[in-house]
Amino acid sequence: MHIDAITINDPVFVRKEQKNAIDRFFLKLIRDERDLPFIYLSLRILFITVPIAILLYVPGFFSWYIAVPYLVANSLFNLGPFVLMLHNVSHRKLFKKEYEWMNQIIPWVIGPFFGESPETYYSHHVGMHHPENNLGNDLSSTMRFQRDSLIDFMRYFLRFFFFVLIEITEYFRRRRRWEFLRNTLIGEFSFYAFCALLCLVSWKATLAVFILPYLIIRFAMMAGNWGQHAFIDAADPGNSYKNSITCINSVYNKTCFNDGYHIGHHLRPALHWTELPKDFQKHKAEYAANRAIVFEGLDFFVIWFLLMTKNYKALAKKFVHLDDRLKTEAEVIAFLKERTRRIPKDVIEHFSTQAMLGNTRRTRQPVVG
């Protein structure tokens, strides 16, 4: 479908005229009224998810008949929204300066219940991924892989799973970013020690509450990042319009705070999530000029699955035409396949060197807030 025929219905901010007592209380604490949904999500987790998790440690209470539904429900209904809340508060702090300590609640208190070791996400995403922008020095770069290959994805995932801590600490050492390095090690090893101690209480409960979510989230983050950066223009891989994608009008955007607008996010990481749909519409001409890839009604995990099954027909049906250059489904499929090809090592090295020298082309420079 052509972009001009689409009405975008992804969430934008609508101010509540009548605020309840909870709204009024937390508005005194948080920096931006638009982030009230994060408060309600956090409260739901703290007062429903966390108590159930704690009950699993009570002697005589644990049962796999309780643990499995807990794990499934938490993964299906809370995991995505939580990770994208963590993503947003990593770029824009939730609480005001005078309540700075409260900004540790999401990564340090809630995060472990979703397998998120404290500080690692922030360090990897804000300290490394955004500055490197999926180029060769990005430890989560997809450039060197055939991006519609399940074998290549498993190589990508297993490298991340087993070696991310070694690689990220070495990255920060080379960059002399000592605070990121220190916080990563503290957060990661604190999580491991915490799980080890809880295994002495109940290894079954720890497996269900912390260890399995740790495995699930690391796979999900890599599948999501793969989908976000699966379609790359090998001639201009440092251009965020051409190394990321955007997904509009999806259920995912409604539950996960407009995460589908990944191009806009890479261009302006500090832009508030409620502004992303309007930002996309405002810059449609730039998206079209750069031949950006936009899908309607899909999310990154569905895109990942369609690529793993090489279902380009399904992708083509959801492809949004920003101009009239591609006329047929066959042309769209050929275009998408071209963007998923493995990029040669010498090309990666060339653009990585250019990026190090500050010459990589960006239409708008990211500003992390």
Secondary structure, 3 states (H helix, E strand, C coil): CEHHHCCCCCCCCCCCCCCCHHHHHHHCCECCHHHHHHHHHHHHHHHHHHHHHHHCCCCCCCCHHHHHHHHHHHHHHHHHHHHHHHHHHHHCCCECHHHHHHHHHHHHHHHHHHCCCCCHHHHHHHHHHHHHCCCCCCCCCCCCCCCCCHHHHHHHHHHHHHHHHHHHHHHHHHHCCHHHHHHHHHHHHHHHHHHHHHHHHCHHHHHHHHHHHHHHHHHHHHHHHHHHCCCCCCCCCCCHHHHCEEEECCHHHHHCCCCCEHHHHHHCCCCCHHHHHHHHHHCHHHHHHCCCEEEECCCHHHHHHHHHCCCHHHHHHCECECCCCCCCHHHHHHHHHHHCCCCCHHHHHHHHHHHHCCCCCCCCCCCCC
